[in-house]
Amino acid sequence: MLAIYLSQRGYKVEIFERRDDMRAGNMAGGKSINLALSDRGWKALRGVGIEKEIMEIAIPMKGRMIHDVEGKTNLLPYGKEGQYIYSVSRAGLNCVLMDLAEKKGSKIHFNKRCKNISVKDAALTVEDGITKQENNFYASRIFGTDGAFSAARLQMQLSTDRFEYSQHYLNYGYKELHIPPTTDGKFVMEKNCLHIWPRGKFMMIALPNIDGSFTCTLFFPFEGEESFATLKTKDAVSKFFDKTFPDAVPLMPTLLDDFFNNPSASLVTVKCFPWNVEDKVLLLGDAAHAIVPFYGQGMNCGFEDCTVLNEIMENHLTPLTQSGGGKPQMKLHGRKYLKKLPYYVNLIPML
């Protein structure tokens, strides 16, 4: 998303991604939560004119469908008639955004691991994940958008005086499960809802996919009487789900395989300061302010970072005459506002 915004302003953008290109089918599965796209996210999409492309892979959800222990359901609308949030496949959204970023002129380097950042020189050292060869790249600015366990943030910690950083893990983790469509490709539950099975100290959710399936996520304690630590056998898992989620079990034919094959992932909140250093390196998204996924706001916060940054560039960068190469040169106007950027970027998640 950030690459698309910057490319539209005439900047040459190169993206260094640690993973493989998932568009080639090289996606690590079993550790995904569908994204809930809300108004802040849509605003960012509209800002670069790609709302229609994303709408094609999004499913509107009009409310929470609550499932009780007896299997009864109750719909809690998100808003007035016609107001929705949208379920989007994480992999599907990533693939569409990568296609659009490349179409706008960005170059994506896959299997590139960040080893070091020199803030003074705006230099990036990356290691090829296949050959293990290291190379240096130089830029006018480096943006760290590499998630909660950001390598860019780590380098800022090591090189910045009085850098503040905190992370907090919950005693809960999450595990991806699956509800397939019917044999003729239809949804087995209400399509336009976010389904929730609240059970006091834990819960399961399910978000719809465009292929008729639901991606389910169990948020569950790591330890305790009812926890990942106690569900060690197929028999224990079967008895627990039959008792706790009786209406969901008949819809999950691969429950036991999914439970034992998919990893149990952790839930972390990250805060740090400053977010930028010497007008050379800037953190955005989870790298600056990771938030636990069941708020459904991680992606929306990251997208809004792009919106806010774009607004600041619009107000405080003055275009100069075209250079010989035909690309616009930008002159900073009102540097003090750019220095305040991290404060604006982090406002929303703190609220």
GIKA-V237787 format. One record per backbone hydrogen bond with DSSP energy under -0.5 kcal/mol. NH is the residue of the N-H (numbers start at 0). CO is the residue of the C=O. If there is no record, write none. Layout:
BEGIN
((NH:CO) (NH:CO))
END
This chain:
BEGIN
((4:0) (5:1) (6:2) (7:3) (8:4) (8:5) (9:6) (10:5) (12:10) (14:106) (16:14) (16:108) (21:19) (23:20) (24:21) (25:20) (26:24) (27:25) (28:26) (34:87) (36:34) (36:85) (37:35) (40:37) (41:37) (42:38) (43:39) (44:40) (45:41) (46:42) (47:43) (47:44) (48:45) (49:44) (53:49) (54:50) (55:51) (56:53) (57:54) (58:86) (60:84) (61:191) (63:75) (64:62) (64:193) (65:63) (65:73) (66:195) (67:65) (67:71) (70:67) (73:65) (75:63) (76:74) (77:61) (78:61) (82:79) (84:60) (85:36) (86:58) (87:34) (87:85) (88:56) (92:88) (93:89) (94:90) (95:91) (96:92) (97:93) (98:94) (99:95) (100:96) (101:97) (102:98) (103:99) (104:101) (105:100) (106:12) (108:14) (108:106) (109:107) (110:18) (111:16) (112:110) (112:126) (114:124) (115:124) (117:122) (118:116) (121:117) (122:117) (123:136) (124:115) (125:123) (125:134) (126:112) (127:132) (128:110) (131:127) (134:125) (136:123) (138:121) (141:279) (143:141) (143:281) (144:142) (149:146) (153:149) (154:150) (155:151) (156:152) (157:153) (158:154) (159:155) (162:159) (163:272) (165:270) (167:268) (169:266) (172:219) (173:264) (174:217) (175:29) (176:215) (178:213) (179:250) (181:185) (184:181) (192:189) (192:190) (193:62) (194:192) (194:205) (195:64) (196:203) (197:195) (198:201) (200:198) (202:218) (203:196) (204:216) (205:194) (206:214) (208:212) (211:208) (213:178) (214:206) (215:176) (215:213) (216:204) (217:174) (218:202) (218:216) (219:172) (219:217) (221:170) (222:170) (226:224) (227:220) (228:221) (229:226) (230:226) (231:229) (236:232) (237:233) (238:234) (239:235) (240:236) (241:237) (242:238) (243:239) (244:240) (247:244) (248:244) (249:245) (250:247) (251:248) (254:251) (257:253) (258:254) (259:255) (260:256) (261:257) (264:173) (264:262) (266:171) (268:167) (269:289) (270:165) (271:287) (272:163) (276:280) (279:276) (280:276) (281:141) (282:274) (283:143) (286:283) (287:284) (288:284) (289:285) (294:291) (295:292) (300:296) (301:297) (302:298) (303:299) (304:300) (305:301) (306:302) (307:303) (308:304) (309:305) (310:306) (311:307) (312:308) (313:309) (314:310) (315:311) (316:312) (317:330) (318:316) (319:328) (322:326) (325:322) (328:320) (330:317) (332:315) (333:331) (336:333) (337:333) (338:334) (339:335) (340:337) (342:339) (343:339) (344:340) (345:341) (346:343) (349:345) (350:346))
END
